[in-house]
């Protein structure tokens, strides 16, 4: 375990020393210096019902802080917070803002929000959620941060689950509900380890300094922020690694091309002697920790773990696909480097069935199975369809049917050609309207034009690709016309397509 641990209610000098800069054009910035959590602080969250904001709010409540917050509609997250003692408001109103509170917001909150305006009038401390997560991270002796373009939620969720099952009393904040323990966050004043999902979407990831950093993979994404694509992503992660203390450890996927480019950048002469220890994981035997004898079955996968030339034993998982072998291996490496015994945590991996919306079965009868997945990036879609094919072969399914909802017009446009190559693993493709997430409609890059271009690119799929316009709750009757006995159906996307599988299931 790491030495020189911080005292529970004390901080080292890595905390916020300057106001939070704007993370992107049009986003609110912090108004005062935040020197870390102190006894007696109270916090008010604007848009507290989201998965990220609610996780931080829950941790603060559990650590004894006074918490309030608002959102436009009620949710399971808000109900849990209310039960724990937080004050919850439905609707954003200036009257909700308590005097003397720290105000916590995400990059989604714009200037003009009535609660943000009121907070400015009162001269309150306004924090971006990343600054609060940084302060929470520093309250625990050892922090493990899971980062990268894909797999953050699964890896942080698996690590949190395994630690919970072995009684490690770990604190955690992840980007989804862990089904087996039915929460996205937890903490106690006795926790010594904090596990966090570190989001790179708005560049705020460069603020963090975990003792153990895991980088799953790196690709061009969030191109509304990273204007130069992978170049900008690599620059952000370079700055993140260089910011870490030399006593930290960075665990990286040595089979990922984006990560390898990052390692090339960090190998520059100017960084010699300044880097923390870098530990590589892989599916070949040239890494510090690698998996061998990988075997897939109808429930998941099994493999042996070799750590610095020592065979530690087998891991069995309930997660499907080769990408989840990498995810399990990343978590295994992180827990080992945190000082935990392999033989103690490895048996718990099989009990983790995945995060909500990660290859989540939402309906099954004797003829049809429906799986919902958050995949909304070309690489994620490819990996999910590959896993579905492998599973379908084991389960005796005849066709893999993908129902895709593009997420944001800007992402569809920026990665259009990549999306065109993402569905070769599907036997039948249904594309529904774009979930805009606030983007203006694009007359050139939309679901209809995507289907037109997909058919031109893949003439063999012309008869097996359809575009279905309309709102999600308006199209189940149309979708069901294309379903056959023996299908495994995947609903894919980060928007409200998650409702579709259940609607179809009710009809079936």
N, C-alpha and C positions, 0 to 999 in steps of 0.2 A: 504493500500500500504506500501511497505517497507520504513523504515526510513534510514537516513544516506546515501543518494544517492550520487554517485560519480559525480563530475562535468564533463561536456561533453568532454572537451579536457584535462581532468586530469585522472590519474589512481591511484588506491590504490596499495598496495605492493604485490598483488597476481599475477602479470604478470610474463613473462618469465625472470628468473634471470640467467639461465644457457643455454648453447647451447642445441639444440634439440638432444636427443640421437637417435641412429639408432632405428627405430621402428621394424625392422626385418632384418634378414641377407640379405645383398646385396642391401639395400635401402640407399639412400643418407641421410646424416645428416646435420644439420645446422652448419654454420661455425662461426657465431658470436652471441653474446647476442642480443636479440631483446627486447628493452625496451618499446615497444608500439608505436602506431601511432602518428606521429607528423606532423604538418603543413609543407607542402613542400616536404614530402616524395613522391617518385615515386616507382611503383611496376611493375615487369615484371613476367608474369605467363608462365611457361613452361607447355604446354598442357592445354590451357585456355578454350578449347571447351567443356570440360566435365561438367556435371551438378553441381558438387561440386565446382570446380575451377571457373566456370563462375559466380556462385552465389556470391562468395567473390569478384570477379573482379567488378561485377555490383555495389555492395554496396560501394566499394572504389570510383568508378567513381561518384556515387550519393553523396558521402560525400566530393567530391571536390579534390580527389587525381589524380595524373597523372598515367594512367594505360596503359600498353602494354602487348602483349602476343602472343603466337604462338600455332598452332596445326597442325597436319598432314593433316587435311581436314576441309573444311568449315562446318558450322552448324548454326542452328537457334540461338543458344546461342551467337556465334561469330558475327552474323549479328546484333543482338540486341546491343551488346557491341560496335560495330563499330558505330551504329547510335547514341549511347550515347556519343561518343567521344573517346573511347579507340582506340589505334593503334593496328591493327590486322595483323599478319603474317601467311601465310600458309606455313608450312614446318618448321622444326627445323634447324636453321642456327646460327652460332656464331655471324654473323653480326647483328642479331636481338636484341642482348643484349645491353641495354642502360647503359652507364657509370653512376654509382652512384645510381642505382636502387636496391631495395630489390628484390630478386629472390624467387618466390613462386612455390613450386612443391608438388606433392603428392607422396605417397609411390610407385606409379607405375613408377616413373622416376628413371632410373638406372644410375650409374656412366658410363661415356662414351658418354652420351648425349652431342651433340656439344654445346648447350647453357649452360648447367651446367658446362662443362669444361671451357668455356669462362668466366663464372662468377667466377670460382675459380681463373683463371689467373688474373682477375681484382681485386680480393680480396673483392668481393661483399658479402653482407649479404644474406645468403641462408636460407630460411624459409620453414619448412614443413607447409602445408596448415593448420594443426591443430593449429600451433602457431599464424598464422594470424587470424584464427577464434576466438581464445582466446582473442587476442587484440581487435578485433571488438566487441566481446561480452562485453568487459569491457568499451566500449565507451558509453554504454546505461545504464540508471539508474537501470533497472530491466531486467534480462535475464531469459528466460524459456528454458530449454534444454530437448528435448524428446529423450529418450534412450531405449535400450532393443534390444533383438534379432529380434523381428518382430514389425511392426506397426509404426516405427519411422517416415516414410515419410507421412503416412496417418494422424497421430496425429499432427505432426508439420504443415502439410498442412492445416488441418481443423482449428487449432488454428489461423494460419496466415490469413486464409480466414475470419473467424468470426471477428477477430480484424479489418480487412480491411473493412468489411461490416458495422461495427458500428462506423466507423470513428475514430478509436483509433490511426491511423497513426503509426502503429507498423512497426518496421524493422524485416526482416526475411530472413533466408537462409535455404532452404529445398531441399531435394534430388529428386525433380521432378517438373514438371510444374503443377501449380494449374489451372485447366482448366478455371474456371470462371473468373479468373483475369489474366490468360495467362502469368504467370511468375513464376520463382523459387526463386526470391529474390527481396527485395525492402528495401529502407532506405531513411531517410531524417534527416537533422540536428535537426528537431523538435521531432523526435521519442524518446519516453521514454521507450518503451518495445522492447526487441529483442528476437525473437523466433528462435531457431536453432535445426536442426536435428543433434544429436551427434552420430557419427559413431564409433562403437567399434571394427571394423574389424582388425585394426592394433595396438590396445592398446593405441593409442594416446588420447582416451576419458578420460583417467585419468588426463589429463592436465587441464580440464575445472572445473570451479567453478560457475555454475549458481546459482542464488538466489532461483530458483525453478527447481528441477530436477524431471522428470517423468521417471519411469522405467516400461515399459509396460509388459515385460516378460523376462525370461532368459533361454537360452538353449545352448547346444553345437553347435557352428557353427564357420566358418572361421578356420577350424582345421589345415590349413597350418600355422597359427600363434599360435592358442591356442592348443598346442601339447597335453595337458592333458585334453582337452575337457572342460566340464562344470566347473571342478575344477579351471582351469585357468581363465575362464570367471568370476567366482565368486570372485576370488582374485582381478581381475581388478576393478570390481564394488565395492568391499569392500574398496579398496584404493580410488576410486572416492568419495564415500560417506564420508569417514573419512577426506578427503581433504576439504570438504565444511565448510564454516563458520557456527557456531552454529545458527546464525540467519536465515540460509537457511531452505528450506522445501523440503522434499523428498516425492514424491507421488508414491505409489507402488501398483501393482496389487496383492491383497491378495489372489486371487484364483489361482495364478500361482505357480507351484511347485518349479521352479527355484528361484523365488523371495522369497518364504518362506525359502529356504535354505540360501539365503543371509541374511534374517532377523535373522535366527538362529545364523549365524556367528557374526553378529553385536550385538547380545544379550550377547556376552561374557563379563565377568566382567571387562576386561581390557579396554573396550570401554564405560563403564558407565560414563555418564556426558560429553562425548566428541561428541555426535552425534547431528545433527540437528533434528528438529521435523520430524517425519515420519507419513505420512497421508496415510491411506489405502483406496483403492476403490475396489468394489466387486459387485457381483450379489447376495449376501446374506446380511442379515441385521445386521451382526456383524462388519461391517466396518464403517469408518468415513463418507464415502459417498458411496451410493449404488443405484443400479437400481432395481426397482420393476415393476411388471405388464408389462413385456416385451412382446410385440406383433409384429409379422412379417407380412408384407403385400407385395404386388407385387412390390412396389417401394423401400422398405427398412424396417425400424423398428420404433417402438414408445415405450417409457418407461417413468416412473416417476422417478425423482431424489430426493433421501432423503439425506440431508446433516446435519450431527450432529443432527439427530432426527427431522429435519424440512423438510416437503414436499415442495420442491421448485416449483414443477410443472412438466409439460411434456416436453420431447424432442422428436422431430420427425427427423429422418435422411433418406437420400436417399442412405445410405450405406447398403449393404447386408451382412447377416451372423452375428452370435453371436460374432465373434471376433471384428466386427465393433461396436457392442454395448459397448464392453470394450474400444475400441478406443475413442468413443464419450464420454464415462464416464470419461476417463483419461483427455481429453481436458477440459471437464466441471470442473473437480476438479482443474486443473491448472489455469483456468481463474478466478475461485472463489478465490483461494488463492492469485492471483495477485491483488485482490481487485475490480474485475469487477462484475457488477450486473447480476445475472442469467436471470432476465426477459428482460434484454437488449440484451444479446448475444445468448440465447437459441433459439429464433425464427430463427436465421440465419443458424442453422445447416442443415436445410432441403435443403438449396440452394447449399450445397457442394456435388457434385456428385462423389467425389473421385479423387485421383491423377491419372495422366497418367499411364497406365499399371497396375492399381489396379481395377480389375473387370470392365475393360473399354470395352464397346460395340463398335466393329469396323465394324460390318455388321449385317443387319437384313432385311429379307423379310418375306413374309407371311408363309414361311415354315421353315426357318432356322435362328438361331441367333448365331453370333460368338462373343466371349468375350476374350479379351487378359488380361493376368495377370502375374505379375512379380514373382509369387510364385516359389521359387527354393529350398526351404528347406522342409523336410518332413512335419513339422507341418503347414507351410504355405499352402502346397498343400492340406492337409487334410481339413483345414479351408475353403479354397477356393472352394473345391468340395462340402463340406457340404452346403456352402452358395448357390452354384449353384443348388444343389438338392432342397433346400427350394424354390429358385426362380422358378425352373422348374415346381414344383408342383403348384405354384400360377399362373404361366403363361401358363400352359397347355402343356408343352413340354413333349415328350415321353422318350427321351434318353439324358443322359449327356455323351458327348464324350470328353475325355481328350487327348490333343496332347502335349506330354512332351519332352522338350529338357533339358537333364541334363546339369548343369552348372559346369564345371571343373571336370576333372577326379579325382582330390584329394577329392573333396566333395562327389562325387558319391561313391568312395571307402570307405571313412570314415563313411558314413551314409547309406551304402548299404542296410543293413537289415531294417532300418527305411523307406527307400524309397520303399522297397518291400511291406510295409504295408500302404502306403500313398494313394493308388488309389482304395481302396474299395468303394469309393463313385462314381466311374465312371462305366457307363454301357459298355463303349467301350474305349479301351486305344490304342493310337498310340504313339510309341516312336521313335524319330528321333535321329540323331547322336549328340554326346556330343559337346557342345560349350566349347572349351578347355580353352579359356581366358589365353593362354600361357602355360598351363600344357602340359607336354609330353603325348603322347598317351599311354594308359594302356591296354595291351593285355588281362588282366584278368577282369578288371572292366570298362566296356564300355556299350553302349546302347544295342548291340546285346546280350551280356551275361546277361544284366539286364532283357531283355525280356525272355530269356531262364529260368532264375531263377524265374521270376515272374509267369510264367506259371506253373512251378513245385509247387510253393508255393500256387497258386490259380488255381487249375484245372478247376474250374467253369468258368474261364476267358480265357481258352485256345483258344476258337473260337472267342473271342472278344478282342484279343490283337495282335498287329502287330508291327514289326520293319520296318521302312522305311529309308534306308540309302540314303545319298546324301546331297548336299547343300540345304538350305531352298528354294531357288528360282527354284530348280530342281524337287521338290516333289509335288507341288499342284495338278498335274494331277493324281498322285497316291492317295493322300489324299481324293480327291473328290469321288473316287470309294467307299469309306466306309461311306459316308454321306447319311443320309436318311431324308425325310421330318419329321418335329417334333423334330429335334435335337437342343440342345444347345451345342455348341462346344467351348471348352476352350483351348487356346494356353498358355502353362505354361512354364516359364523359364526366366532366366535373360539375355539370349543371343539374337541372331538375330531372334529367333522364333517370335518376335514381328511383323516381316514382313509377316508372313505366313497368318494370318487372313485376311489381306487386299488382298493378292494374291488370296486366295480362294474366298473371297467375289466378286472380279472382275469376276471370272469364273462363279459364281452362278448368 
